[in-house]
Amino acid sequence: RALPKIDETLDLSRHFYKVEMLPAPWDPAAIFGREAPLEIELGSGKGLFLQNAALGTPERDFLGVEVAYKYAKFIGHRLAKREITNAVAVHGDGLKMFREQVPDASLAAIHVYFPDPWWKARHHKRRVMNESFLADVVRTLQPGGKLHFWTDVKDYYDAAVALIAEVTPLVGP
């Protein structure tokens, strides 16, 4: 289904970034204008979780990373239209951003919801839940931080849970 039209007159500068526009060195306070626990959603889609999480927990900041430009811009528009100040949309490669920009022990939570399952066995190497990303998850989570992962593909879930148990110290169902 097509995305709703975006009001091109709405200022998205506070709610929509490209990965390259993020502050270097990493400084969430420069994005949000405050110090608060930061959560990142990898693969934000149309931004429904990002919007609802930000509205439901205003004491936290949320950064949603989406590889598809039109979806990331739509999320930025959604956040700007509702004047949500504790969430921003970022367009770009989230895996690269984690690897190169997000510092150690800087995140309260990481969210990965319904990632592409890459059905064919030869494509499984493209899955988000891989050893490299999980190493970045462990590295970037603060002590007590959480990884939230959901999928509706049982084989992917089973493989991801087994990999998490094998290569990380993370515990939980």
HELIX and SHEET records of a PDB file:
HELIX    1   1 VAL A   19  MET A   21  5                                   3    
HELIX    2   2 PRO A   28  PHE A   32  1                                   5    
HELIX    3   3 LEU A   48  GLY A   56  1                                   9    
HELIX    4   4 TYR A   69  LYS A   81  1                                  13    
HELIX    5   5 GLY A   94  GLU A  100  1                                   7    
HELIX    6   6 ALA A  121  ARG A  126  5                                   6    
HELIX    7   7 GLU A  131  THR A  140  1                                  10    
HELIX    8   8 LYS A  154  VAL A  167  1                                  14    
SHEET    1   A 6 PHE A  16  LYS A  18  0                                        
SHEET    2   A 6 ALA A  87  HIS A  91  1                                        
SHEET    3   A 6 ASP A  61  GLU A  66  1                                        
SHEET    4   A 6 LEU A  38  LEU A  42  1                                        
SHEET    5   A 6 LEU A 107  TYR A 113  1                                        
SHEET    6   A 6 LEU A 141  TRP A 150  1                                        
END                                                                             
